[in-house]
Amino acid sequence: MKFARLGDPGREQPAVQPGGPESDGKWYSLAGIAADIDGTFLESGGVARARDAFEAGNLAEIPDAGTLRFGAPLARPGTVVGIGLNYAGHAAESGAAVPEVPVVFLKPSNTVAGPFDDAPIPPLSRKYDWEVELAVVIGRRASYLPSVDDAADYVAGYVLANDLSERDYQLPGAAGQWVKGKSLPASTPLGPWFVPAADLDSTALRLRTWVNGDLRQDSSTADLIFDVPAVVHHLSQFMVLEPGDVILTGTPEGVALSGRFPYLQDGDVLELEVEGLGRQRQVLRRATAA
């Protein structure tokens, strides 16, 4: 199944598409099933309720779904966690050693944006960069998980993410202030849809990025240094993961930081894709200072 939130910013309605040949591309309203797609929905068995309601024929089609904006498929998460340098090729192009433990940073949840919304380049930015990522959505509270094998049970599902990053803000200086380069407005487009973990094998999904139609990234989640269960287990040793929290698992090689490609400019068009999770498209627009 695919879950989405359709409508104008702040007025999105939760929707579901059953998937498979029977779906016909139609979206169905979750009115009466869910107020929103969020941690409460995931923790309380919302996915199963939506599946049962669809199979019983109790969901109404959204007739104008094709004309509606896709918002982020999850209402504003409590926490967005990033994992850095989680593909060996990206570590190499960044001039960093392959990490022995996951590199962790946080992104403010107000960076989350819709998958097709325009992406603002910060007014003074010179090195704005793209990062296609598989994002993990937490389904129930996880703290001090005893083993990696247990961690998969805490994953509700997956979404496509773009971790837009300002490298001049992120990297210079002895302290390596990653958060400054990862916290910019609308720098975490998510979606277009959320897929439950039971409906998608995340171990070998193809990830790709195009800039103005030119392929930049082309890899597979099979190349992750720390896979999804390892990441969830590791994070649970240092923070409490709540239902609806989002973990960005890292980006493969092929970013502008490599020096092989120019950084993003006003008017550039980004397209990103993760197999089974749809495709995003953002037009880059230079923001102006208030």
C-alpha positions as CSV (number, residue, x, y, z in Angstrom):
1,M,0.0,0.0,0.0
2,K,1.0,3.6,-0.5
3,F,0.0,6.4,1.9
4,A,0.1,10.1,1.0
5,R,-1.1,13.5,2.2
6,L,-2.8,15.5,-0.5
7,G,-3.7,19.2,-0.5
8,D,-2.4,22.7,0.1
9,P,0.2,23.2,2.9
10,G,-1.4,22.9,6.3
11,R,-4.6,21.4,4.8
12,E,-3.4,18.0,3.5
13,Q,-5.8,15.1,3.8
14,P,-4.6,11.5,4.4
15,A,-5.0,9.1,1.5
16,V,-4.2,5.6,0.6
17,Q,-3.6,3.7,-2.7
18,P,-3.9,-0.1,-2.4
19,G,-1.0,-0.8,-4.9
20,G,-0.9,-3.6,-7.4
21,P,-3.0,-3.8,-10.5
22,E,-6.3,-3.2,-8.7
23,S,-5.3,0.3,-7.7
24,D,-5.6,2.0,-11.1
25,G,-3.7,5.0,-9.8
26,K,-6.7,5.9,-7.6
27,W,-6.3,7.5,-4.2
28,Y,-8.9,6.9,-1.4
29,S,-9.7,9.1,1.5
30,L,-8.8,8.0,5.0
31,A,-11.5,10.2,6.5
32,G,-12.9,8.4,9.5
33,I,-9.9,6.1,9.7
34,A,-7.2,8.7,10.5
35,A,-7.0,12.4,11.3
36,D,-3.5,12.4,9.8
37,I,-0.6,10.1,8.9
38,D,1.6,10.6,11.9
39,G,3.1,8.7,14.8
40,T,-0.3,8.1,16.5
41,F,-1.6,6.6,13.3
42,L,1.4,4.3,12.9
43,E,1.6,3.2,16.6
44,S,-2.2,2.5,16.8
45,G,-2.4,0.1,13.9
46,G,-3.5,2.6,11.4
47,V,-1.9,0.8,8.4
48,A,-3.9,-2.4,9.2
49,R,-7.1,-0.4,9.7
50,A,-6.7,1.3,6.4
51,R,-6.0,-2.1,4.7
52,D,-9.1,-3.6,6.2
53,A,-11.3,-0.6,5.4
54,F,-10.2,-0.7,1.7
55,E,-10.7,-4.5,1.4
56,A,-14.2,-4.0,2.9
57,G,-15.0,-1.3,0.3
58,N,-15.4,1.3,3.0
59,L,-13.1,4.0,1.6
60,A,-14.3,6.7,-0.8
61,E,-12.2,7.6,-3.8
62,I,-10.8,11.1,-3.9
63,P,-12.1,12.2,-7.4
64,D,-9.7,15.1,-7.9
65,A,-6.6,13.4,-6.4
66,G,-4.7,14.0,-9.7
67,T,-5.0,17.7,-9.4
68,L,-3.9,18.0,-5.7
69,R,-0.5,18.8,-4.3
70,F,1.5,16.0,-2.6
71,G,2.6,17.1,0.8
72,A,5.1,15.2,2.8
73,P,3.6,11.8,3.4
74,L,4.0,12.1,7.2
75,A,2.8,15.0,9.3
76,R,5.6,16.9,10.9
77,P,7.8,14.3,12.6
78,G,9.1,14.8,16.1
79,T,12.7,14.1,15.1
80,V,14.6,13.8,11.9
81,V,17.8,12.0,12.3
82,G,20.5,11.9,9.6
83,I,23.2,9.3,9.0
84,G,26.3,10.6,7.3
85,L,28.9,8.9,5.1
86,N,26.9,5.7,5.0
87,Y,28.1,4.6,1.5
88,A,31.8,4.0,0.9
89,G,31.8,5.8,-2.4
90,H,30.3,9.0,-0.8
91,A,32.8,8.8,2.0
92,A,35.6,8.7,-0.5
93,E,34.4,11.6,-2.6
94,S,33.9,13.6,0.6
95,G,37.6,13.0,1.5
96,A,36.6,11.1,4.7
97,A,37.5,7.6,5.9
98,V,34.8,5.0,5.9
99,P,33.3,5.3,9.4
100,E,33.6,2.5,11.9
101,V,30.3,3.5,13.7
102,P,27.4,5.5,12.2
103,V,27.9,9.3,11.9
104,V,24.8,10.9,13.3
105,F,23.3,14.4,13.0
106,L,19.9,15.9,13.6
107,K,17.7,18.1,11.3
108,P,14.9,20.3,12.6
109,S,11.5,18.9,11.8
110,N,10.5,22.2,10.2
111,T,12.8,21.4,7.3
112,V,10.4,18.8,6.0
113,A,8.7,19.8,2.7
114,G,6.6,18.3,0.0
115,P,8.3,16.3,-2.8
116,F,7.3,18.7,-5.6
117,D,7.5,22.0,-3.7
118,D,10.1,24.5,-5.0
119,A,13.4,24.3,-3.0
120,P,14.8,27.6,-1.8
121,I,18.5,28.1,-2.1
122,P,19.7,30.2,0.9
123,P,20.4,33.8,0.0
124,L,24.1,33.6,0.7
125,S,24.6,30.0,-0.3
126,R,27.4,29.1,-2.7
127,K,27.5,25.3,-2.3
128,Y,24.0,23.9,-2.2
129,D,24.0,20.2,-2.8
130,W,21.6,17.3,-3.3
131,E,21.5,13.9,-1.5
132,V,19.0,11.2,-2.5
133,E,18.3,8.9,0.5
134,L,16.2,6.0,1.7
135,A,14.3,7.3,4.8
136,V,13.1,5.0,7.6
137,V,9.9,5.8,9.5
138,I,9.7,4.5,13.1
139,G,6.5,2.7,14.1
140,R,6.9,2.3,17.9
141,R,9.0,3.6,20.7
142,A,12.5,2.3,20.5
143,S,15.0,2.7,23.4
144,Y,18.1,0.6,24.2
145,L,17.1,-2.2,21.8
146,P,18.9,-5.4,22.9
147,S,20.0,-6.5,19.4
148,V,20.2,-5.6,15.7
149,D,17.8,-8.5,15.1
150,D,15.1,-6.8,17.2
151,A,15.4,-3.4,15.4
152,A,13.5,-4.4,12.3
153,D,10.3,-4.7,14.3
154,Y,10.4,-1.0,15.1
155,V,10.3,0.1,11.4
156,A,6.9,1.2,10.2
157,G,8.0,1.8,6.6
158,Y,10.0,3.9,4.2
159,V,9.9,7.1,2.2
160,L,12.1,8.8,-0.3
161,A,14.1,11.8,1.0
162,N,16.3,14.6,-0.3
163,D,18.8,15.8,2.2
164,L,19.6,19.2,0.7
165,S,22.9,20.4,2.2
166,E,24.9,23.7,2.2
167,R,28.5,22.5,2.2
168,D,30.1,25.9,3.1
169,Y,27.9,25.9,6.3
170,Q,28.4,22.2,7.0
171,L,32.1,21.5,6.7
172,P,34.5,24.4,7.4
173,G,35.9,24.9,10.9
174,A,37.5,22.7,13.5
175,A,34.1,21.6,15.0
176,G,32.6,20.4,11.7
177,Q,29.2,22.1,12.2
178,W,27.0,19.7,10.2
179,V,23.8,20.9,11.7
180,K,24.2,24.4,10.2
181,G,24.4,23.0,6.7
182,K,21.5,20.6,7.2
183,S,18.9,22.8,8.9
184,L,17.9,25.2,6.1
185,P,14.2,25.9,5.2
186,A,12.5,23.2,3.1
187,S,15.8,21.2,2.9
188,T,14.2,17.8,3.6
189,P,11.6,17.0,0.9
190,L,9.9,13.7,1.7
191,G,7.6,11.6,-0.4
192,P,5.6,11.4,-2.5
193,W,4.4,8.5,-0.5
194,F,5.0,6.2,2.5
195,V,5.2,2.5,2.0
196,P,4.8,0.1,5.0
197,A,7.7,-2.1,5.8
198,A,5.7,-5.3,5.0
199,D,5.2,-4.1,1.4
200,L,8.8,-3.2,0.5
201,D,12.2,-5.0,0.9
202,S,14.6,-2.2,1.6
203,T,17.8,-4.2,1.2
204,A,18.5,-3.6,-2.6
205,L,16.6,-0.6,-3.8
206,R,18.0,1.5,-6.6
207,L,18.5,5.2,-5.8
208,R,19.0,7.9,-8.5
209,T,19.3,11.6,-8.9
210,W,19.2,13.8,-12.0
211,V,20.1,17.5,-12.3
212,N,18.6,19.2,-15.3
213,G,18.1,15.8,-16.8
214,D,21.7,14.6,-16.3
215,L,22.2,11.5,-14.1
216,R,24.3,12.3,-11.1
217,Q,23.7,9.5,-8.5
218,D,22.9,5.8,-9.3
219,S,23.4,3.3,-6.6
220,S,21.7,0.7,-4.4
221,T,20.8,0.4,-0.8
222,A,22.7,-2.9,-0.9
223,D,25.8,-0.7,-0.7
224,L,24.9,0.8,2.7
225,I,27.7,0.4,5.2
226,F,25.2,0.2,8.1
227,D,21.9,-1.2,7.0
228,V,18.5,-0.2,8.4
229,P,18.4,-2.6,11.4
230,A,21.9,-1.6,12.4
231,V,21.1,2.1,12.2
232,V,17.9,1.8,14.2
233,H,19.6,-0.4,16.9
234,H,22.6,2.0,17.1
235,L,20.4,5.1,17.4
236,S,18.3,3.5,20.2
237,Q,21.4,3.3,22.4
238,F,21.7,7.1,22.4
239,M,18.2,8.5,21.9
240,V,14.6,7.5,22.2
241,L,13.0,7.0,18.8
242,E,9.3,7.8,18.8
243,P,6.6,6.7,16.4
244,G,6.6,8.9,13.3
245,D,10.3,9.8,13.7
246,V,12.3,9.8,10.4
247,I,15.8,8.5,9.8
248,L,17.7,9.5,6.7
249,T,20.1,6.5,6.0
250,G,22.7,8.3,3.9
251,T,23.4,9.2,0.3
252,P,25.6,7.4,-2.3
253,E,28.3,9.0,-4.3
254,G,27.6,11.5,-7.1
255,V,27.0,14.8,-5.2
256,A,28.5,18.2,-6.1
257,L,30.8,18.0,-3.1
258,S,32.8,15.4,-5.2
259,G,34.1,18.3,-7.4
260,R,32.8,16.5,-10.5
261,F,29.6,18.5,-10.8
262,P,28.6,22.2,-10.2
263,Y,26.5,23.1,-7.2
264,L,22.9,23.9,-7.5
265,Q,21.9,27.2,-9.1
266,D,18.7,29.2,-9.3
267,G,16.4,27.6,-11.9
268,D,18.0,24.1,-11.7
269,V,15.6,21.1,-11.7
270,L,16.3,18.2,-9.4
271,E,14.7,14.8,-9.8
272,L,15.2,12.0,-7.3
273,E,14.0,8.4,-7.2
274,V,14.1,5.4,-4.9
275,E,12.8,2.2,-6.3
276,G,9.3,1.5,-5.0
277,L,9.0,4.9,-3.3
278,G,8.3,7.2,-6.3
279,R,10.0,10.2,-7.7
280,Q,10.5,13.8,-6.5
281,R,11.0,16.9,-8.5
282,Q,12.1,20.3,-7.2
283,V,12.8,23.5,-9.0
284,L,15.6,25.5,-7.1
285,R,14.8,29.1,-6.4
286,R,17.2,31.6,-4.8
287,A,15.6,32.9,-1.6
288,T,15.9,36.6,-0.7
289,A,16.7,37.9,2.8
290,A,13.7,39.2,4.7
